[in-house]
Amino acid sequence: MKMAAISELKASLSEYLAGLKAGEEVVVTDRGTPVAKLVAMGRQTEAISGSVLSLEKAGLARIGKGSIPKDFWKRPRFSDKHGLALKYLLQERGEGR
């Protein structure tokens, strides 16, 4: 989370807006006292855990912007007859040793 004095925010508004679009938050201060918190619109950050937001900021994940298609649960599923997906997932997590 960044801190910015009102004068600094006014002078560099486009830079701060670019940061907000990238998921950063800005606390605006007036003579060192916090007076406002700026967050990007269009996202319910309260519903998203901090670790997921950190992954998005690092470019390792993307948070969805819409809903899944209505027929999603009726679509054909991947067939893993030998259970390899689960085997490798557990191995990656260190539980399948």
Buried (B, 14 or more C-beta within 10 A) or exposed (E): EBEBEEEBBEEEEEEBBEBBEEBBBBEBBEEEEEEEEBEBEEBEBEEEEEEBBEBBEEEEEEEEEEEEEEEEEEEEEEEEEEEEEEEEEEEEEEEEE
